[in-house]
């Protein structure tokens, strides 16, 4: 389907299969309920900026914290504070990385097309990094800011455009790290500091955005280093450490046309090579314009389209009541609109928090009761075993007494015979 066909369908009919696939993603009723609970908790305390009032954003923090709502809220608020302290919006809008080309030459990395699912594909040739030159052309602080600006670009631009092209919700990246030649000897203190800072930012403030990490050309030197690197990485990170025979595994996820020739693919980008480009559908001006029209700007990328999709488009969703429909636009009202108009009664922040705490305490009580029941069963089993052992011991004592009695009787008879 051509770009213009997609654009016309999105404009003319929000109930199309394309729109539903982009908006729906993968829905789970329990997950949706938890997302709604987290949203209400944040809204009640006025801690949910419009920019982040997005199902998928909140779901990422819930998943990272094992769907513990209070821990997810804490992580979310830490992210907001970090963004304010580090002026992330200013970095995203204003930061200029003039040393971009120079950095690329001594640290080959970049986005290069998409994987088979439609996710952005990110590649690093870590084994070719010349750290001394890198520190000459930039600093750790500036490189970290560049990394933040790229993360913001991925969330606000790359994911929405990829979603439009793939006709499904895209919110994560597939990454390939070529570590040929990398080991403990050339992983310096500066490299460790930069790696640790980037991993902290990605794990704490951009959670659940890495779909799969392929580490290829891993020799014995890197496998020793990997034990150190894993300490910096989030435990949920899905990483496959592969040797030189990696191609078949990688090709399961990435088409050869999107894999550079130096990794066994067929792509040979002009003008400096594959990793000097920012190759992907997000560089097409028409696709960028269409994604902005379809999804709006920033991380609130899917809310605008969601508001125009009929409720029956979502699996397991019921038709909104009259109170929940705007009489002028006939669109389903958002929670913010309902709160503002006082059309529905919701608990105050304290009541919501108390309710969540009560639910989690009740769940913990049930876990402890189950554990106590299992412990009781185990105790009863041990008591039965103890009784069995006591019986065996008594039997052995009786046998021993009988044997000793028989021996004493035999000794007595022998003595009598000797006397006679």
N, C-alpha and C positions, 0 to 999 in steps of 0.2 A: 504494500500500500504506500502511495506516495505521500510526501510531506503535506501537500495541499489537501489530499483526501482526509488525512488525520485532522488537520486544522479545521476543515469544514465540518467534520463529524463532531468535533469538540464544541464548535460554536453553535451548531444547529440543534443538537440533541444530546443533552447530558445523560440520557438513559442508555446510551450506546454501550456495547460490550467493552469497547476500548476504555471508556470513562470508568466503568465499573471495575475493570481489572486494575487500572491505575490506582483507584481510590481504595479498593477492598484490601489488597495485599492478602495476608493470611490472617483470618479472624478466628479468635477463640473467645467463647462467651465469658469464660472466667477471667481471661486477660483483659477483656473490655471492661468488665466490672471493676477490676483493680485499677485500670487506667482512670476510670470515672471517679473512683474513690480518691485517688491521688489528685486529680484535677480539682475536685470539690474542696479537698483539704487545702490546696494551695490558693484557690480562689477565695476561700473564706478568710484567709489571713492576708489577702491582697499581695500574694507572692508569686503570681503567674503572669508574667508579661505576655502581651498578645503575640509577640514574636515566637514564643515557645509554647503557645497553647495549641499543641498538635498531638494527636494520638500517638504517632510513631515516635516523637521525641520523648514523651513521658514513658512509653513502653520500653525504650532503650534503657532508661534509668532503673525501671522496675526489674528488667531482666538482669541487669548488672548486679543488683542487690537481692537476687533470688526471690523477687516479688514480695519482699518485706517493704510495706508502704512507708513506714517511718524512716527506714534506712534510705529508701529511694528519695524521699523528700529531703533528707539531710544532704545527700549527694547532689541533688538538683540545686539546692540553695548554695552549696559550696561552689557549684559551677557558676551561678549568677554572681557570687561575690568575686570569684576569680576573674570573670569577664570585666567586672567593674574595676577591680584593682589593676588589671593589666591593660585596660582600655582596648579590649578585643575588637569592638565595633570600629574604633579608629584605625586599628591595624588592618582590618578587613577592607576599609574604604580608602585609606590614605597611604598605607605603607608602600614604599617603593623600594624594590630589591634591585638596585642598579647593577649589582654584581652577579645577576642571574646567569648570564652566559659563562662567566668565569668560573662560577661555582659548579655549573653543569659539567665543565671540562675536567675538573679535578674530583668531582663527585657525581658520576653518571647516574641519573635517576629521573623518573618522570612517569606521567600517565601515558598509556599507549593503547588506545582502543578499549574494547570491552571483552568480558568473558562470554561464555556461551549463554549465560542467563541474562546478560545485558548489563552486568555491573561494571563500573570503571575498573580497568586493569592498571595496576601500579607496579613499576619495576625499578629495582635498585641493583646496581653492580657494585655491591659493597666491597668486594675483593679488590676493586680497582681504585678505591678512594685514596687520594694523596692528601693525607691530613695536614701535613706541613704547608702545602700550597693552599689548602682550603682555609687554614687559619691566617694565611697572608692576605687572602682576598676578602675574607669576611670574619665575623666573630661568632662565638657561640650564641650570644644574645641576639644578634641580627638573624642568624640562621633559624633560631627558635621562632622569632617573629615571622619569618618567611614561612615556616612550617604551619604556624597558626593561620596565616592568610590563605594558605593552600587548603587547609581543613575547612575554613569558612567557604571558600570557593566550591569545594566538593559538595558541601551540604546545600548551599544556596543555588548552585548552578549545575554541577555535574549530575547529581542524583535526579533532580527534576527533569532534565533533558533526557537522561537515560530512561527514566520512567516513561516519558512520552514516546520514545523510540521503541522500547521493548513492550509497551502497552501493558505493563505490570509495575507494581510498586518496587522501586529500587532504593535501598537505603544503606548499602554496605559496599565495600571494595574488596576485590581479590588482589593479592599482592604476591610478587615473586622477588625473592632476594637471592642474587647470584653471589655466593660467598667464596668463590674459587680464590685460593691464596690467602684467605683470612684465617688468622689463628691468634693465640694468646700473645705472641711476640709483637704483632703489629696492631694490637688493640690497646692504644695508649690511654693515659689518664684523661686527656681531653676528649677522646672518643667515648670513653665510658660516661663522662659527665654529660655530653651531648645526647647520647643514647638514653641515659636514665631520665633526663629532663623531658625528652620527646615522649618516651613511654608513659611518664607520669601524666603529661598533658592529655595524651590520647586515651588513656585508661580512665582518668578521673573526669574529664570534661567533654570527651567525644566518645562515650562508651558504645559498644556494640556496633561499631561502624566497620570493623574488619571481618569479612566473611570467612576468608581462608588465607593463610600464609604458606607459601611454598618456599622452602629454603633449599636451593639446589647447588650442586657441585661441592657438597660438604665433605671435606677431607678429614683426616684424623686430627689435624690441628684445630679445625673449627668445632669438631665434636667435643673437644675438651673445653673450648671457649663457650659452647652452647650451655654447658652446665652453669656457667657464670651468668650468661645473658638471661636465662630463664628466671633468675631471681628478680630481674627488673620488669618482667612481663606479667600481664594479668593472667591469672590461672585459667580463665575461660578462653584465652587465645588459642585458636585451632591452627597448629603449625605442623607441617609435614617436613621433616628433615630428610632430604634425598641426596644421594651421591651423584655420580656422573650419569647414571642410567635413569634420568628423571623424565625424559621427554614424553613417554607414553602416559605417565601419571598427569603431567601438566596438560597434555592435549585432551584429556578427558574434560577439563574445565575451560580450556582456551582453544579457539580455532587457530590453525596454523597461520592464517592471514593476519591475525592480530598479534602474532608472536614474532619478535625480531629474528632476523636470520642468525645472529650470534647466539641465540638460545635454541636454535633448531627450527624456527619458523620460516615463513616465506616473505616477511615484510622487510623491505630495504628502503626506509624513508630517505628522501633526498635532503639536501641542505643540512649537512652536519650529522645525520644519523637519527635513529629512532628516538633516543632519549633526550635529544635536544628539542624535540617537538612536544607540544601538548596535544597529542593526537586523540580525537574522540568526537562524538556528535555534538558536544558542548561548544565546539569551535565554529559550528555552522550558524551564521547570524539569524537565518530564518527559524532554525530549531530553537535558538535562544529566545527569540521574540515569541514564538508559539508557546514555549514553556512558561514564560512570564504571564502571558495572557491566560493560560489555562490554570496555572497554579498560584499566581501572585508572586510576591517577592519574599526573600528571606526564608527562615526556617519554618514559617507558617505556610509551608509550600502547598499543602493539600487541603487546607481548610476552605478556601474559596470554592474549589471544585466540589468538595464534600457537601457544601451548603446547597448546591444546585442539583445534586443527585437525589432522586426520589428515594424515600425510605425503604421501599420494597426492593431496591437494588442491593441492599445489604442482607446477607443471610442471617436469619434469626432476629431481624429487626421488626418491631411492630409499628403500625401506622401511628404517627403522633396524634395526640388528642387536640381538640379545638384550642385549648389553652396554650398548646405548644406550637401553634402555627401563627405566623404574622399575617394578619387579615389583609394587609396591603400587598405584600410580596408573595404570600402563600408559600414561603419557604419555611422549613423547619427552623425554629428559633434555637439559637445557641444558648448554652448555660449562662453566659454572661448577660445576654439579653433578658433571660428569665429572671436572673437575680436583680437586674436593674429595674425591671417593671414590677417586681414583687408579685409575679403571677404564680409562683410556686413557693411553698414554704420549705426552706432547707435549714438544717441545723446550723447553729453558729459554729465558728471555728473550734471553740472549746468542746462542744458536743460531738462534733465530727471526730476530733482527736480522741475524746474519751471513748467514743464508739469503736474506733480503730484499735485503741489500746485494749479495750474490753475483749474485742474479738481475738486479738493476738494472745491475750492472757488465757482466754477460754481454750484456744487451740493448744497452748502450752500445757494447760491443765489436762486436756484430753491425752496429750502425748505422755505426760507423767503418769496418768491413770493407767494407760496402756502398758507403760513400762513397769508400773507397780504390779499389774496383773501378770505380766510375763515373769517378773521376779518371784511372785508368789508361786506360780507354777513350777519355776525352777527350784524354789525352796522346798516345795512339797516333794518334788522328784528326789532332791537330795536327802530329805527325811526318810523317804522310802528306801533309798539306797543305803542310808545309815542303818536302818532297821535290818535290811538284808545282810549287810556286813556284820552287824551284831550277832545275827543268827548264825552266820558262817563261823564267826569267832567262837561262839559257844559250842558249836559242833566240833570245831578243831580242838578246843579245850577238853571236851569229853573224850574225843579219840585219844588225845595225849594222855589223859588220866587213865584210860583203859590200857593203853600201851605200857605206861609206867606201872600200873597195878599188875599187869601180866608179868613184867620183868621182875618185880619184887617177889611175886609168888614163885617164879622160877628160881630166883636166888635162894629163897628159903628152902625149897626142896633140895637144891644142891648141897646146902649146908647140912641138912639132916642126913643125907646120904654119906657125906664125909665123916660125920660123927659116928654113924653106925659102922 
